[in-house]
Amino acid sequence: MALRLRSSKFRHVFGSQCRREHTFENVRITRNTHDSNFCSVNPRFLAIVTESSGGGSFAILDVNRPGRVDVNCPKVCGHAGAVLDVKWSPFNDCIIASGSDDATVKVWTIPDAGLLGTLTDWSADLHGHSRRVAYVDWHTSAANILMSVGFDFKIMIWNVEQAEPITCIDSHSDTIYSASWGRDGSLIASTCKDKKIRIMDPRLAKVAVEFEGHQSTKTSKVVFVSDNQIFTTGFSRASDRQYALWDVRKSGHPLSLTDIDCASGILLPYYDADTKVVYLAGKGDGNIRYFEIDTEESEIYFLNTYQSALPQRGLGMMPKRGIDPFKNEVARFYKLHASKNLVEPISMIVPRKAEGFQHDVYPPTASTIPSLTADEWTSGINRGPILINLENGTILDKPRVSMSSAVQPQLSSLSKPPQITTYRAINRTAAPFSAAPPTTQRISPEGHAPVVFRTPSPMSAPSQWNGSEKHEPASIKNIRRLSGHREDGDSDSSVSSSTPGALTTALTTAVTTAHGRPSPASLPLASSHVVHHVNGHTGDPSAGDHAIHVRKVWSPPVSAAASPSPTLSARYGVNPPSSDPELKKAYFRQLEEIASLQEQLQVKDRRIKQLEMELSHMRERESDLRPGESNC
């Protein structure tokens, strides 16, 4: 019987090394032994974690200007510990998130022209983990949703636009090795040191599916390859490297499990959802293996191997919108060399005789337009990425919409809820995010009308607290001192959002004591309070380009009576919505229905106009007819 070979468009994909003038030399790559990538790339910038002392830093390089990098090139500095992971936003090439050894997550806004000097002013500073932050990752289709994984066995979901937490997943009992968003962001998959794979609902902060993974306690990684299938790499009981394909609906046994070799380097998976090809690069290896995944047949097919004698410390994968489709390039990696300060681009090429754009190799890919806002996602809406045509850049289709459970207050059920402190920067010239600038009211200590303070600059504040202000309470004086950076009549702030459907409907400004702690007599029953301050600047911050930061101390909401009213239940026979997320879910469902009705109205209007034009043409022809002639 003749052997039947499987046909594949990517069977002969090969890795192409670039020339020396296209590499980045003299980059002081970090020597940290953490198992992250230490780099991230988009079509404009290349971020690389660098070796530094006295805190963590990473360099921002122009991806289109390779060459020898100056040893004193501008860096992003602001972490008190080593930077462990960096990720660019998929919707804004100038926004990057970083996780650090100092247990914080920071979001930075890079100028359009790149860094001209050291950047120390962050756009958001998220304090929620009690130990170092190992990994950060952005939502695949919703804007301003960020996931952080810490060594405190917790996964936190943040709304970076409001600089506040959404949920905290406290379902792991040991070190978390990796976490991956689903294609539409409705699920999160994770691997752990306890050898279990968990599929979690990030809104409910609960584990949906849990099953045994690879049999070794060594590091394993996971990525989603379809709505119901995940791909993992790990080690067997005999410490052999292996990869596997799992169906989350059939937990317990993998669909495919294959041993690779007995090397000790961690296998890092990079999945291309467009071509369904996964690339495996081992830490300390020089090889990159790539496989094609058939999600319908649940099979993994080996394609080829890129071999190199120089080991790699990590890889950064370029988004599909940043590659060159007219050179048959299906993927591009930026390899961090482990033995020398060199970053080398590696292109994966599909050999084709035909010239021009190959439609079968380049299906529609994810665009830079988010299909959901943060409030829509938290209300329970699921929507895949908006796709774009790589040939001409046109938007092709609208993603499928589905509904899930809205975000519920999960932190109140923890045995020891975390105290979360978040910061957000205010730039008077340009907002760090694209959202409209929200407003904040200052509540008087008596709870009456908002109070507008006219305060001097912080430099002259100690010499001007005299006269009638001498008899004011210490809390009022401290509010004046902490809010001294505001100009007269300036009421804009980025603490709470005025956008409809925001997670926190009202943030109450806390009246603080002289030691910066909330005064028990003046604090209302609220889940958060706000303290304004200037981050490490002396003098008047409004005179320079430094960002003004707003600090927000967040604690889990008090579990007040949230049960439906018995009177309403008896009167109407139904239970009204018991939580704000349910109201928001119904609100956004109505918005979808309104949008659908508007589209139908537009179609009908176009049809009416078309019929009116046909009728007018018929009347014109009738007017031109002679007496006795027929219109037929």
Disulfide bonds with the S-S distance in Angstrom:
none
